């Protein structure tokens, strides 16, 4: 229990509920992601999140269409 009390702010998580996720991507994909993020004046993680949500939405729609 003593160890748990020593947890730092970084270990408590983000206030927005996001959790870390590690993905290995080719350099060109990372570069292109960063370029888009800069052009849109957004964080790369937000561009990534939007892309993943869009992908998942398409998959869910396709799955519902097959039922």
C-alpha positions as CSV (number, residue, x, y, z in Angstrom):
1,X,0.0,0.0,0.0
2,X,2.9,2.4,0.7
3,X,4.0,2.2,-2.9
4,X,0.6,3.1,-4.2
5,X,0.6,6.3,-2.0
6,X,3.8,7.4,-3.8
7,X,2.3,7.4,-7.2
8,X,3.0,10.6,-9.1
9,X,0.6,12.8,-11.0
10,X,1.7,11.2,-14.3
11,X,0.6,7.8,-13.1
12,X,-2.9,8.9,-12.1
13,X,-4.0,9.3,-15.7
14,X,-5.3,12.2,-17.7
15,X,-8.3,14.2,-16.7
16,X,-9.9,13.5,-20.1
17,X,-9.9,9.8,-19.6
18,X,-7.5,9.0,-22.4
19,X,-5.1,6.1,-21.9
20,X,-1.8,5.5,-23.5
21,X,-1.7,3.3,-26.7
22,X,1.5,2.3,-28.4
23,X,1.5,1.6,-32.2
24,X,4.4,1.0,-34.4
25,X,4.0,2.8,-37.7
26,X,6.2,3.3,-40.8
27,X,8.2,6.5,-40.8
28,X,6.3,7.9,-43.8
29,X,3.0,7.5,-42.1
30,X,4.2,9.2,-38.9
31,X,5.7,12.1,-41.0
32,X,2.4,12.5,-43.0
33,X,0.4,12.4,-39.8
34,X,2.5,15.2,-38.3
35,X,2.3,17.3,-41.4
36,X,-1.5,17.0,-41.4
37,X,-1.7,17.8,-37.7
38,X,0.5,21.0,-38.3
39,X,-1.6,22.0,-41.3
40,X,-4.8,21.7,-39.2
41,X,-3.2,23.2,-36.1
42,X,-4.2,20.1,-34.1
43,X,-2.4,17.6,-32.0
44,X,-1.3,14.4,-33.9
45,X,-3.1,12.3,-31.3
46,X,-6.4,14.0,-32.2
47,X,-6.0,13.4,-35.9
48,X,-5.2,9.8,-35.1
49,X,-8.2,9.5,-32.9
50,X,-10.5,10.9,-35.6
51,X,-9.1,8.5,-38.2
52,X,-9.6,5.5,-36.0
53,X,-13.1,6.6,-35.0
54,X,-14.0,7.0,-38.7
55,X,-12.5,3.6,-39.5
56,X,-14.4,1.9,-36.7
57,X,-17.7,3.6,-37.6
58,X,-17.3,2.3,-41.2
59,X,-16.6,-1.2,-39.9
60,X,-19.7,-1.1,-37.6
61,X,-21.9,0.2,-40.4
62,X,-20.7,-2.6,-42.7
63,X,-21.3,-5.2,-39.9
64,X,-24.9,-3.9,-39.4
65,X,-25.5,-4.1,-43.1
66,X,-24.7,-7.8,-43.1
67,X,-27.1,-8.7,-40.3
